[in-house]
């Protein structure tokens, strides 16, 4: 399984998402791709662990995205105009089959807009699903999981 993780989404990003991914990698049998500003992610990983992501685990990597969608951004406009945001890059990777699930704690409206506009719906499903997880989840306290359209 390949998990696409919006490293820039959420109130405590990217610190919380990086730490969550590193903590989770030893508990799950999956590859985790952190999506976001590569320079910032690399600097934070070095600050927290004194290593690169690949030194921590070969199943951790980064996909660069130069923009972020902020909590105050309008959902549809941000999806349409911030083409290199971590969220839009993640959705496009999911749609192309470059990952099995996309997880973000970012702007909820933009997540739902992106799920609908970029990934699309599965036949017979009217809306994308948002799922909350128990506090002990090793990746994030809130997730958006999307199945790839068939």
C-alpha positions, 0 to 999 in steps of 0.5 A, a space after each residue: 500500500 502507498 499512502 499519500 500524506 499531505 505534509 502541509 495540511 493541518 494546524 500543526 503541519 508540517 511538524 505533526 505530519 512528519 512526526 506521525 509518518 515517522 512514528 507510523 512507518 514502523 507500525 504499518 507495512 506501507 510506503 508513505 509519501 509526504 507531499 509538500 515543500 521539500 526544503 521545509 520537510 527535509 529541514 524539519 526531518 533533519 532538525 527532529 531526527 538528525 537524518 534524512 527520510 530515506 535514512 529513517 526508512 526506505 519506505 518514506 519519501 517526499 513529493 515536492 509541492 510548492 504551494 499550500 491551501 490555507 484554512 481561510 482559502 475558498 475550497 473550489 477556488 483553491 483547488 482550481 488556482 493552486 495547482 501545485 499545492 500539496 493537496 492538489 498534487 496528492 489528489 492528482 497522484 491518487 487519480 493517476 494511481 500513484 498511491 492507494 489513499 490520500 490523507 490530509 488534515 487540511 482545509 476540509 472544504 478544499 478536501 471535499 471539493 478536490 475529491 469531487 472535482 479532481 478524483 471523481 466519484 465511484 459509480 453509485 457513490 454520491 459524495 466523498 467520505 470523511 473519516 475520523 480516527 481514534 486518537 491513537 492512530 499513528 498518522 493523523 487525528 483526522 483523515 480523508 480516505 478516497 478510493 481510486 475510481 475504477 
